[in-house]
Amino acid sequence: MINWEYKVTIHEFPEMKNSQQEDVIECDHTGNCFVHDTPMIGLDWLENIFKEYGEQGWELTQCGYHNRSVLCIWKRKKEVEKKN
């Protein structure tokens, strides 16, 4: 039987290069909204987070954006001692 351990992390966006630039928020007809500010900050910082946790054996299961931060949910196989 496979056992999993989970971790939840929150990562704040780095400062934007042009601090006077406002976030662009667009909503579709179903009420889903999207924030378009990633081109101003680039994505290297997020790739580095993914690489760091991946090297520790964590697999990203879900990631969501809220209020200039990213919430990530990770999982990895848990070592289970076999009972004799």
C-alpha positions as a printed Julia matrix, in Angstrom:
84×3 Matrix{Float64}:
   0.0    0.0     0.0
   1.35   3.44   -0.95
   1.23   6.12    1.72
   1.62   9.8     0.9
   2.7   12.83    2.84
   1.49  16.28    1.87
   2.81  19.81    2.17
   1.15  23.18    1.53
   3.34  26.2     0.75
   2.64  29.85   -0.04
   5.02  31.91   -2.2
   4.66  35.67   -2.65
   5.26  37.2    -6.06
   8.51  39.13   -6.37
   8.33  42.91   -6.77
   7.22  43.98  -10.24
   9.77  45.75  -12.44
   7.38  48.62  -13.12
   5.58  49.21   -9.82
   3.21  51.72  -11.44
   1.8   48.99  -13.69
  -1.59  47.8   -12.45
  -2.71  44.19  -12.51
  -5.07  43.37  -15.36
  -8.0   41.23  -14.23
 -10.34  39.72  -16.82
 -13.48  37.72  -16.09
 -15.36  35.47  -18.51
 -19.11  34.96  -18.8
 -19.08  32.15  -16.21
 -17.51  34.35  -13.53
 -14.0   32.86  -13.69
 -11.4   35.61  -13.35
  -7.76  35.65  -14.39
  -4.95  37.97  -13.33
  -2.47  38.96  -16.02
   0.69  40.25  -14.37
   3.19  37.42  -14.91
   4.97  39.02  -17.92
   6.08  41.88  -15.67
   7.77  39.6   -13.12
   8.83  36.67  -15.29
   8.46  33.05  -14.3
  12.01  32.13  -13.28
  11.18  32.5    -9.58
   8.33  30.0    -9.92
  10.43  27.52  -11.9
  13.08  27.71   -9.17
  10.48  26.83   -6.51
   9.3   23.85   -8.59
  12.9   22.64   -9.09
  13.76  23.04   -5.39
  10.8   21.0    -4.18
  11.15  18.47   -7.02
  14.75  17.77   -5.98
  13.41  16.97   -2.49
  11.02  14.41   -4.0
   7.86  16.55   -3.86
   5.36  16.4    -6.72
   3.19  19.46   -7.37
  -0.46  18.4    -7.25
  -2.17  21.78   -7.36
  -1.25  25.43   -7.59
  -3.47  28.49   -7.29
  -3.08  32.26   -7.44
  -4.51  34.64   -4.85
  -3.64  38.21   -3.89
  -0.13  38.27   -5.44
   0.86  34.92   -3.98
   0.79  31.31   -5.14
  -0.48  28.48   -2.95
   1.06  25.11   -3.84
   0.01  21.65   -2.69
   2.7   18.98   -2.88
   2.83  15.23   -2.26
   5.5   12.56   -2.08
   5.65   8.9    -1.17
   5.99   8.33    2.52
   8.48   5.83    3.81
   6.6    3.12    5.66
   8.32   0.72    8.02
   7.33  -2.88    7.42
   6.08  -4.68   10.5
   7.57  -8.11   11.2
